[in-house]
Amino acid sequence: MRGAHTYLGIFNLQQGKLGEAEKEFAAEIANDPNYQTAVAELGVVRYRQQRWAEAADQFSKSHTRTPAFLLMLCDSYFHLGNIKDANLTAEIAAAYLQDDQEATESLIDLLNRNGQAALAQRMAGISGR
């Protein structure tokens, strides 16, 4: 059944069991390498492990449009010193955040923490913050 390992992985991730979550996502990806949810969730594992390059790779492969994942992708790029891709990802994330004020504030804070005040200010203007 497609997705079973992914849901078990998400459960383990919520419990803070990164190793178990990783095993479940890997099993799902072995069954279906294109299952975007499993790929993105493996990105979350890598992000929490502070394995920035691997996290960015997984999120990118997943073609995610999920705001929380896009924020982690953006942050991963900042950790890697890849400002251009971080800013581009921030722009993409902003498009998907439209009515999510809390996520928009998180994006603005992330940009400010990483020296991108002009982009953060523009995002704040778009969101009406």
C-alpha positions as a LaTeX table, in Angstrom:
\begin{tabular}{lrrr}
\hline
Residue & $x$ (\AA) & $y$ (\AA) & $z$ (\AA) \\
\hline
Met1 & 0.00 & 0.00 & 0.00 \\
Arg2 & 1.49 & 3.31 & $-1.12$ \\
Gly3 & 2.09 & 5.75 & 1.67 \\
Ala4 & 2.06 & 3.39 & 4.65 \\
His5 & 5.78 & 3.80 & 5.34 \\
Thr6 & 5.44 & 7.56 & 4.87 \\
Tyr7 & 2.72 & 7.82 & 7.50 \\
Leu8 & 4.73 & 5.69 & 9.91 \\
Gly9 & 7.72 & 7.92 & 9.20 \\
Ile10 & 5.70 & 11.06 & 9.90 \\
Phe11 & 4.51 & 9.54 & 13.18 \\
Asn12 & 8.10 & 8.72 & 14.16 \\
Leu13 & 9.21 & 12.20 & 13.15 \\
Gln14 & 6.54 & 13.72 & 15.40 \\
Gln15 & 7.85 & 11.55 & 18.23 \\
Gly16 & 11.39 & 12.79 & 17.63 \\
Lys17 & 12.58 & 9.37 & 16.46 \\
Leu18 & 14.68 & 10.50 & 13.51 \\
Gly19 & 16.32 & 7.12 & 12.89 \\
Glu20 & 13.00 & 5.30 & 12.73 \\
Ala21 & 11.48 & 8.01 & 10.57 \\
Glu22 & 14.43 & 7.84 & 8.19 \\
Lys23 & 14.02 & 4.04 & 7.83 \\
Glu24 & 10.33 & 4.40 & 7.01 \\
Phe25 & 10.89 & 7.15 & 4.44 \\
Ala26 & 13.74 & 5.19 & 2.87 \\
Ala27 & 11.49 & 2.12 & 2.60 \\
Glu28 & 8.79 & 4.20 & 0.92 \\
Ile29 & 11.29 & 5.74 & $-1.50$ \\
Ala30 & 12.66 & 2.26 & $-2.31$ \\
Asn31 & 9.12 & 1.25 & $-3.32$ \\
Asp32 & 8.44 & 4.47 & $-5.23$ \\
Pro33 & 11.38 & 6.84 & $-5.78$ \\
Asn34 & 9.00 & 9.53 & $-7.07$ \\
Tyr35 & 6.71 & 9.63 & $-4.02$ \\
Gln36 & 7.14 & 13.32 & $-3.32$ \\
Thr37 & 5.75 & 13.29 & 0.21 \\
Ala38 & 8.29 & 10.70 & 1.37 \\
Val39 & 11.12 & 12.55 & $-0.35$ \\
Ala40 & 10.12 & 15.84 & 1.31 \\
Glu41 & 9.71 & 14.23 & 4.73 \\
Leu42 & 13.19 & 12.71 & 4.40 \\
Gly43 & 14.28 & 16.30 & 3.83 \\
Val44 & 12.80 & 17.17 & 7.22 \\
Val45 & 14.87 & 14.40 & 8.81 \\
Arg46 & 18.03 & 15.74 & 7.16 \\
Tyr47 & 17.12 & 19.28 & 8.19 \\
Arg48 & 16.71 & 18.26 & 11.83 \\
Gln49 & 20.04 & 16.46 & 11.61 \\
Gln50 & 21.53 & 19.74 & 10.33 \\
Arg51 & 22.67 & 17.99 & 7.16 \\
Trp52 & 21.91 & 21.09 & 5.10 \\
Ala53 & 23.07 & 19.93 & 1.66 \\
Glu54 & 21.13 & 16.69 & 1.91 \\
Ala55 & 18.06 & 18.47 & 3.25 \\
Ala56 & 18.15 & 20.97 & 0.38 \\
Asp57 & 18.58 & 18.13 & $-2.11$ \\
Gln58 & 15.60 & 16.19 & $-0.74$ \\
Phe59 & 13.32 & 19.23 & $-0.62$ \\
Ser60 & 14.34 & 20.21 & $-4.12$ \\
Lys61 & 13.74 & 16.68 & $-5.46$ \\
Ser62 & 10.30 & 16.62 & $-3.87$ \\
His63 & 9.11 & 19.69 & $-5.80$ \\
Thr64 & 7.33 & 20.69 & $-2.61$ \\
Arg65 & 4.89 & 23.56 & $-2.41$ \\
Thr66 & 4.33 & 23.09 & 1.31 \\
Pro67 & 5.21 & 26.37 & 3.07 \\
Ala68 & 6.92 & 24.72 & 6.06 \\
Phe69 & 9.14 & 22.66 & 3.75 \\
Leu70 & 9.92 & 25.70 & 1.61 \\
Leu71 & 10.99 & 27.59 & 4.72 \\
Met72 & 13.31 & 24.73 & 5.68 \\
Leu73 & 14.69 & 24.65 & 2.14 \\
Cys74 & 15.32 & 28.39 & 2.28 \\
Asp75 & 17.04 & 28.06 & 5.66 \\
Ser76 & 19.14 & 25.14 & 4.38 \\
Tyr77 & 20.34 & 27.28 & 1.49 \\
Phe78 & 21.28 & 30.05 & 3.94 \\
His79 & 23.27 & 27.54 & 6.03 \\
Leu80 & 25.08 & 26.49 & 2.85 \\
Gly81 & 25.85 & 30.11 & 1.96 \\
Asn82 & 23.74 & 29.83 & $-1.17$ \\
Ile83 & 22.06 & 33.23 & $-0.85$ \\
Lys84 & 20.78 & 33.36 & $-4.42$ \\
Asp85 & 18.81 & 30.09 & $-4.10$ \\
Ala86 & 17.69 & 31.02 & $-0.57$ \\
Asn87 & 16.22 & 34.28 & $-1.82$ \\
Leu88 & 14.60 & 32.59 & $-4.82$ \\
Thr89 & 13.07 & 29.99 & $-2.52$ \\
Ala90 & 11.83 & 32.78 & $-0.23$ \\
Glu91 & 10.08 & 34.37 & $-3.20$ \\
Ile92 & 8.47 & 31.06 & $-4.12$ \\
Ala93 & 7.47 & 30.43 & $-0.51$ \\
Ala94 & 5.86 & 33.88 & $-0.30$ \\
Ala95 & 3.65 & 33.00 & $-3.26$ \\
Tyr96 & 2.34 & 29.93 & $-1.42$ \\
Leu97 & 1.98 & 31.69 & 1.94 \\
Gln98 & $-0.52$ & 34.30 & 0.83 \\
Asp99 & $-3.02$ & 33.97 & 3.69 \\
Asp100 & $-0.77$ & 32.30 & 6.26 \\
Gln101 & 0.31 & 35.22 & 8.46 \\
Glu102 & 2.28 & 33.08 & 10.92 \\
Ala103 & 4.33 & 31.41 & 8.16 \\
Thr104 & 4.86 & 34.78 & 6.47 \\
Glu105 & 6.22 & 36.19 & 9.72 \\
Ser106 & 8.54 & 33.17 & 10.00 \\
Leu107 & 9.78 & 33.83 & 6.46 \\
Ile108 & 10.38 & 37.51 & 7.21 \\
Asp109 & 12.23 & 36.63 & 10.41 \\
Leu110 & 14.36 & 34.08 & 8.54 \\
Leu111 & 15.28 & 36.66 & 5.91 \\
Asn112 & 16.14 & 39.30 & 8.53 \\
Arg113 & 18.31 & 36.85 & 10.49 \\
Asn114 & 20.24 & 36.14 & 7.31 \\
Gly115 & 20.92 & 39.73 & 6.33 \\
Gln116 & 18.22 & 39.98 & 3.69 \\
Ala117 & 16.43 & 43.01 & 5.15 \\
Ala118 & 15.39 & 44.49 & 1.79 \\
Leu119 & 13.69 & 41.27 & 0.71 \\
Ala120 & 12.14 & 40.87 & 4.16 \\
Gln121 & 10.78 & 44.41 & 4.00 \\
Arg122 & 9.31 & 43.73 & 0.58 \\
Met123 & 7.67 & 40.53 & 1.89 \\
Ala124 & 6.28 & 42.46 & 4.84 \\
Gly125 & 4.82 & 45.02 & 2.46 \\
Ile126 & 3.18 & 42.34 & 0.36 \\
Ser127 & 1.66 & 40.63 & 3.39 \\
Gly128 & 0.49 & 43.87 & 4.97 \\
Arg129 & 2.52 & 43.19 & 8.11 \\
\hline
\end{tabular}
